[in-house]
Amino acid sequence: MSNINKISVIIPFKGKNIQIIKLLDVLNKQTKLPDEILIIDTNSQFQKYIMNDYKNLKINYIHKPNLFPGAARNLGVKKSNYEIICFLDLKTFPENNKWLENLYEYYQNNKEKIIFGSTNYSKNKNTYQAKLIIASSFGNVNHQTIPGSIMSKKIFNKIGFFYENVRAGEDYEWKNRAKDMFLKIDTNYNDPLNYYPINSNILGLARKYFIYNIHSSRLNILTNQKMFFMSILLILSALIIPRWNYYINGWDNNIFYVPNITKIFIIILFSFSVIYFSFIINNKKNNNQNIFNQVLIIILLFFLTYSIYNYNYFILEKFDAAAFYIPHITKIYILILLLISFIFRGIYLPLKRNIDKEFIKKNFILIGITGLLFDFAKIPGNIIGYFLIPINIFFLKKKYITNKTNKSILFVCPYPVGVQAGQRLKYEQFFPYFEKNGYNISVDSFIDKKSWKFLYKKGFVFKKTISLIKGYFKRIFLIFNLPKYDVVYIFMWVTPYGFSFFERIYRLLSAKIIYDIEDNILIIKKNDINPINSIFKTQSKIRYLIKSSNNIIASSEQLAKECNNISKKNNSHYICASINIHRYNPNNLYNNSKIINVGWTGTFTSKIYLDLLKPLFINLSKRIKFKLIVISDFDYNIPGVDLEVIKWTKENEIKDLQKIDIGVYPLSIDQWVSGKSGLKALQYMAMALPTVATKVGNIKNVITHNHDGFLVENISEWEETITTLINNPDLRKKIGFNARKTVIENFSLEVNSIKYLNILKNI
């Protein structure tokens, strides 16, 4: 077995000898032994004679006092001799003797992935107190952990070292970093480790939470938790600060009297919130939606508390409405908040974490009290962490980065990853190529996945408005993070509406900008779903991006020429939409043993082009038998035509395209179309289907007429070509085979990846 297939198991050691002995006993019984065990002793408690009892295990003992767990793991990785690394912890034990063998076999089938481990904390429930702690904290569920994780050293080095100067939280931060880098991660492996022994001392565990949260406050993790505890502080401030002047004696002569304290407080709070959340949301790249919601909740809680606290004052003093006076309203409000917290901690969370219902029923009061005690222990660390996050982002040195030669690219785009064809079949599918060539990828979309579901549907005006506001907030918050990246890659626009304000700020703060323009968006186009959009769109932002970007990628040759005319830099590059040819599997039999299917695929925004062929299909159906297949996100009907509408899904995209015998790509003849890449035609061609397209725009650079497709100019040519193809299976086969060959040679990922990488290398 070569070194690349051998496993190094890394174990930080700071505890008792009995714990390491128990762990080594378990490893010694494994059906597959580790090829190397690195014990990183950080407190000089390990007795070397222990190793004499484990002759079958190759133990590499390293003594390095006063290291925190992250630093110990880093040292273990540096000293390991083999390519595969696996982490364990002193208190995490495999349950069965085939654990490492099964994990190794699973890894061999998933070598390009990080396989995260999982740990269950509920096995050690020997006492009532231990059961109570489990119910109040970890629950009876598996937790994703670094112990039990396995990966190649190459992938580990790509992510970088664990943060070394904190006692806790470095593992959580490392996992987040791995996820932010869009690496392949597997969380499905289900063979959890057991954590032993659980701390059965409630006050001792609360003290541990206090210490760990103080340490982890220095890391930009658990942002939602930190905001939750900060909201508690804000509620208290809402109760105290606005009435400060009323609490002190002789307020008008007191040195502690602060004029207009409420106004000052609200202005400071608002200003701080805008600046602060600019940092905090950018640091949570993949969870902007949830964090924005948390921000709104905190603001609402603050103003709700302030309103309730001053309710009786306004009722009596301002409105003289004694009938609406509510005695002890503040006390009632606080008691309600405590009751909600108690129910959440004592009933909801234990049920969610699979605690036995009978145990909850009998002990929910104690479970709630214990859980709230743990929460109170976390408050100091979380509040400190809340204020430290912006400082950390700008001033904390990231000592954990191992490969400093990697460049970082931020993709600023309209839509989430994987949902929109223009993004998905242009730059998104090149992420693996970028990463293999030393680039770290980050993505920030204007629209979130939740909003995407209704964005191109009629109605939903309120939801679309809220989504728009969130998008602009995200773009504001992203501004402070731009200097971190070597390249900012902007697809289409920074913001959809207005003038070039945001684009100018992004240009000012970005080191290099690549601008990717799809379709001729220099033309303001109206659509039927969101017709008001066109009123607020301007050319200025697009023209500014073209003039100011370091490089431009255009979806058609004509559009690239137009960009060069605007920029005067000759820095525009034509890169057509690309096809992953290995994904497109032709299965057409090219015979007439069944009804021939003429197919079209596209979204609602392209429906106007399909409508151009309605008269053709009606006339054609009167004299020849065929079926029209429409793969789309909308319903469609043509009277008298045999038609099947298939709802587009990413999962079934290829299977649905396989149903087509002839692909059609109709377009109108206008300036907008001059920017279209011909993506749909390329998809048909990749499936080895004969394609009939309107002879306009970039499709003339894709299809060679009568060789790998057909270019037509009027309705009679459309009808004649489709009729010929329906009646001639040999012609369909010949054109289809040539079409696929064209895609492989000119429009495949392998070909276009070189073009993208050349732009990145030369920027």
BELURWO-V434852 format. One record per backbone hydrogen bond with DSSP energy under -1.0 kcal/mol. NH is the residue of the N-H (numbers start at 1). CO is the residue of the C=O. E is the energy in kcal/mol with one decimal. If there is no record, write none. Layout:
nh & co & e
NH & CO & E
NH & CO & E
//
This chain:
nh & co & e
5 & 2 & -1.6
6 & 3 & -1.6
8 & 84 & -2.9
9 & 36 & -3.2
10 & 86 & -3.0
11 & 38 & -3.0
13 & 40 & -3.1
20 & 16 & -1.3
21 & 17 & -2.6
22 & 18 & -1.9
23 & 19 & -2.1
24 & 20 & -2.7
25 & 21 & -2.3
26 & 22 & -1.8
27 & 23 & -2.3
28 & 24 & -2.4
30 & 27 & -1.2
31 & 97 & -2.8
36 & 7 & -1.0
37 & 58 & -2.7
38 & 9 & -3.1
39 & 60 & -1.8
40 & 11 & -2.2
41 & 62 & -2.7
42 & 13 & -2.6
50 & 47 & -2.0
51 & 48 & -1.5
52 & 49 & -1.3
53 & 50 & -1.6
54 & 51 & -1.6
57 & 54 & -1.0
59 & 57 & -1.1
60 & 37 & -3.8
62 & 39 & -2.8
64 & 41 & -2.9
66 & 42 & -2.4
72 & 68 & -2.2
73 & 69 & -2.5
74 & 70 & -2.3
75 & 71 & -2.3
76 & 72 & -2.1
77 & 73 & -2.4
78 & 74 & -2.3
79 & 75 & -2.2
80 & 76 & -1.1
83 & 3 & -1.3
84 & 6 & -1.7
85 & 151 & -2.8
86 & 8 & -2.6
87 & 149 & -1.9
88 & 10 & -2.4
92 & 89 & -1.6
93 & 194 & -2.6
99 & 96 & -1.2
102 & 98 & -2.9
103 & 99 & -2.4
104 & 100 & -2.5
105 & 101 & -2.2
106 & 102 & -2.3
107 & 103 & -2.4
108 & 104 & -2.3
110 & 107 & -1.8
113 & 110 & -1.9
114 & 184 & -2.4
115 & 150 & -2.3
116 & 186 & -1.9
117 & 145 & -1.2
119 & 143 & -2.3
120 & 193 & -3.1
125 & 123 & -1.6
131 & 127 & -2.0
132 & 128 & -2.4
133 & 129 & -2.2
134 & 130 & -2.5
135 & 131 & -2.4
136 & 132 & -1.4
139 & 134 & -2.5
140 & 353 & -2.9
143 & 119 & -2.7
145 & 117 & -2.4
148 & 87 & -3.6
149 & 146 & -2.6
150 & 115 & -2.2
151 & 85 & -2.0
153 & 83 & -2.6
156 & 152 & -2.1
157 & 153 & -2.7
158 & 154 & -1.3
159 & 155 & -1.7
160 & 156 & -2.9
161 & 400 & -4.6
173 & 169 & -2.4
174 & 170 & -2.0
175 & 171 & -2.1
176 & 172 & -2.2
177 & 173 & -2.2
178 & 174 & -2.1
179 & 175 & -2.1
180 & 176 & -2.5
181 & 177 & -1.2
182 & 179 & -1.6
183 & 178 & -1.3
186 & 114 & -3.3
193 & 118 & -2.8
194 & 93 & -2.5
195 & 120 & -2.3
196 & 91 & -2.9
205 & 201 & -2.7
206 & 202 & -2.3
207 & 203 & -2.3
208 & 204 & -1.9
209 & 205 & -2.5
210 & 206 & -2.2
211 & 207 & -2.5
212 & 208 & -3.0
213 & 209 & -2.4
214 & 210 & -1.7
215 & 211 & -2.1
216 & 212 & -2.9
218 & 215 & -1.6
219 & 216 & -1.9
221 & 219 & -1.8
226 & 222 & -2.3
227 & 223 & -2.5
228 & 224 & -2.1
229 & 225 & -2.2
230 & 226 & -2.0
231 & 227 & -1.9
232 & 228 & -1.1
233 & 229 & -1.5
234 & 230 & -2.3
235 & 231 & -2.3
236 & 232 & -2.1
237 & 233 & -2.3
238 & 234 & -2.4
239 & 235 & -1.2
240 & 236 & -1.6
241 & 237 & -2.0
244 & 241 & -2.0
246 & 243 & -1.1
247 & 244 & -1.2
253 & 250 & -2.1
257 & 254 & -1.8
261 & 258 & -1.1
264 & 260 & -2.5
265 & 261 & -2.6
266 & 262 & -2.5
267 & 263 & -2.5
268 & 264 & -2.7
269 & 265 & -2.6
270 & 266 & -2.7
271 & 267 & -2.7
272 & 268 & -2.9
273 & 269 & -2.3
274 & 270 & -2.2
275 & 271 & -2.0
276 & 272 & -3.5
277 & 273 & -2.7
279 & 275 & -1.1
280 & 276 & -2.4
281 & 277 & -2.1
283 & 279 & -1.5
284 & 281 & -1.2
287 & 284 & -1.9
291 & 287 & -2.1
292 & 288 & -2.6
293 & 289 & -1.9
294 & 290 & -2.1
295 & 291 & -2.4
296 & 292 & -2.2
297 & 293 & -2.3
298 & 294 & -2.5
299 & 295 & -2.4
300 & 296 & -2.6
301 & 297 & -2.8
302 & 298 & -2.4
303 & 299 & -2.3
304 & 300 & -2.6
305 & 301 & -2.6
306 & 302 & -2.7
307 & 303 & -2.4
308 & 304 & -2.6
309 & 305 & -2.6
310 & 306 & -1.5
314 & 310 & -2.2
315 & 311 & -2.5
316 & 312 & -2.4
317 & 313 & -2.8
318 & 314 & -1.0
319 & 314 & -1.8
321 & 315 & -2.9
324 & 321 & -1.9
325 & 322 & -1.6
329 & 326 & -1.1
332 & 328 & -2.5
333 & 329 & -2.3
334 & 330 & -2.6
335 & 331 & -2.5
336 & 332 & -2.2
337 & 333 & -2.2
338 & 334 & -2.4
339 & 335 & -2.4
340 & 336 & -2.6
341 & 337 & -2.4
342 & 338 & -2.4
343 & 339 & -2.6
344 & 340 & -2.5
345 & 341 & -2.5
346 & 342 & -3.3
347 & 343 & -2.2
348 & 343 & -2.1
349 & 344 & -2.6
351 & 347 & -2.1
352 & 348 & -2.5
353 & 349 & -2.0
354 & 351 & -1.6
355 & 350 & -2.6
360 & 356 & -2.1
361 & 357 & -2.7
362 & 358 & -2.0
363 & 359 & -1.6
364 & 360 & -1.4
367 & 363 & -2.8
368 & 364 & -2.4
369 & 365 & -2.4
370 & 366 & -2.7
371 & 367 & -2.6
372 & 368 & -2.4
373 & 369 & -2.1
374 & 370 & -2.2
375 & 371 & -2.0
376 & 372 & -2.7
377 & 373 & -1.9
378 & 374 & -1.0
382 & 378 & -2.4
383 & 379 & -2.6
384 & 380 & -2.4
385 & 381 & -2.6
386 & 382 & -2.0
387 & 383 & -1.6
388 & 384 & -1.7
389 & 385 & -1.7
392 & 388 & -3.1
393 & 389 & -2.2
394 & 390 & -1.5
395 & 391 & -3.1
396 & 392 & -1.7
399 & 397 & -1.7
401 & 398 & -1.3
406 & 403 & -1.1
407 & 438 & -2.0
409 & 440 & -3.2
410 & 487 & -2.5
411 & 442 & -2.9
412 & 489 & -2.8
413 & 444 & -1.9
419 & 416 & -1.2
424 & 420 & -3.2
425 & 421 & -2.9
428 & 423 & -2.1
430 & 427 & -1.8
431 & 428 & -1.8
434 & 430 & -2.5
435 & 431 & -2.7
436 & 432 & -2.3
437 & 433 & -1.0
438 & 435 & -1.7
439 & 434 & -1.7
440 & 407 & -3.5
442 & 409 & -2.2
444 & 411 & -2.9
446 & 413 & -2.0
447 & 414 & -2.8
452 & 448 & -1.9
454 & 451 & -1.4
455 & 451 & -1.1
457 & 454 & -1.6
464 & 460 & -2.8
465 & 461 & -2.2
466 & 462 & -2.4
467 & 463 & -2.5
468 & 464 & -2.2
469 & 465 & -2.3
470 & 466 & -2.5
471 & 467 & -2.2
472 & 468 & -2.0
473 & 469 & -2.2
474 & 470 & -2.6
475 & 471 & -1.9
476 & 472 & -2.0
477 & 473 & -2.8
478 & 474 & -1.9
481 & 478 & -1.7
484 & 481 & -1.6
485 & 482 & -1.8
486 & 408 & -1.2
487 & 408 & -1.8
488 & 512 & -2.7
489 & 410 & -3.2
490 & 514 & -2.7
491 & 412 & -2.8
492 & 516 & -2.7
493 & 491 & -2.2
498 & 536 & -2.9
504 & 500 & -2.2
505 & 501 & -1.7
506 & 502 & -2.7
507 & 503 & -2.1
508 & 504 & -2.2
509 & 505 & -2.0
510 & 506 & -1.1
514 & 488 & -2.1
515 & 551 & -2.8
516 & 490 & -3.1
517 & 553 & -2.6
519 & 675 & -1.3
520 & 672 & -1.2
521 & 519 & -1.8
523 & 520 & -2.0
533 & 530 & -1.6
535 & 532 & -1.2
536 & 533 & -1.3
543 & 539 & -2.7
544 & 540 & -2.3
545 & 541 & -2.0
546 & 542 & -2.1
547 & 543 & -2.3
548 & 544 & -2.4
549 & 545 & -1.7
550 & 513 & -1.8
551 & 513 & -1.4
552 & 571 & -2.2
553 & 515 & -2.9
554 & 573 & -3.0
555 & 517 & -1.2
560 & 556 & -2.1
561 & 557 & -2.2
562 & 558 & -2.0
563 & 559 & -2.3
564 & 560 & -2.1
565 & 561 & -1.9
566 & 562 & -1.4
567 & 563 & -3.1
568 & 564 & -2.4
573 & 552 & -2.8
575 & 554 & -2.2
578 & 425 & -2.6
579 & 747 & -2.4
581 & 579 & -1.5
583 & 580 & -2.2
598 & 627 & -3.1
599 & 662 & -3.4
600 & 629 & -2.3
602 & 631 & -2.1
606 & 603 & -1.7
607 & 604 & -1.5
609 & 606 & -1.5
610 & 606 & -1.1
611 & 607 & -2.3
613 & 610 & -1.7
614 & 611 & -1.4
617 & 613 & -2.5
618 & 614 & -2.2
619 & 615 & -2.5
620 & 616 & -3.0
621 & 617 & -2.1
623 & 620 & -1.3
624 & 620 & -1.8
627 & 596 & -2.5
628 & 642 & -3.1
629 & 598 & -2.9
630 & 644 & -2.7
631 & 600 & -2.8
632 & 646 & -2.1
641 & 638 & -2.0
644 & 628 & -2.8
646 & 630 & -2.9
648 & 632 & -2.8
656 & 652 & -2.6
657 & 653 & -1.9
658 & 654 & -1.8
659 & 656 & -1.3
660 & 657 & -1.6
661 & 597 & -2.7
662 & 597 & -1.9
663 & 690 & -2.3
664 & 599 & -2.4
665 & 692 & -2.8
670 & 668 & -1.0
675 & 672 & -1.7
676 & 673 & -1.9
682 & 678 & -2.1
683 & 679 & -2.0
684 & 680 & -2.0
685 & 681 & -2.6
686 & 682 & -2.5
687 & 683 & -1.1
688 & 685 & -1.9
689 & 684 & -1.8
692 & 663 & -2.6
693 & 710 & -2.8
694 & 665 & -1.9
695 & 712 & -2.9
696 & 694 & -2.0
700 & 697 & -1.3
701 & 698 & -2.3
703 & 699 & -2.8
706 & 709 & -2.5
707 & 704 & -2.2
708 & 704 & -1.8
710 & 691 & -2.7
712 & 693 & -2.7
718 & 714 & -2.0
719 & 715 & -2.3
720 & 716 & -2.5
721 & 717 & -2.5
722 & 718 & -2.4
723 & 719 & -2.2
724 & 720 & -2.2
725 & 721 & -2.3
726 & 722 & -2.4
727 & 723 & -1.9
732 & 728 & -1.8
733 & 729 & -2.2
734 & 730 & -2.5
735 & 731 & -2.7
736 & 732 & -2.4
737 & 733 & -2.6
738 & 734 & -2.0
739 & 735 & -2.3
740 & 736 & -2.2
741 & 737 & -1.9
742 & 738 & -2.1
743 & 739 & -2.1
744 & 740 & -2.5
745 & 741 & -2.2
746 & 742 & -2.1
747 & 743 & -2.3
749 & 579 & -1.4
752 & 748 & -2.5
753 & 749 & -2.6
756 & 752 & -2.2
757 & 753 & -2.7
758 & 754 & -2.0
759 & 755 & -1.6
760 & 756 & -2.2
761 & 757 & -2.6
762 & 758 & -1.6
//
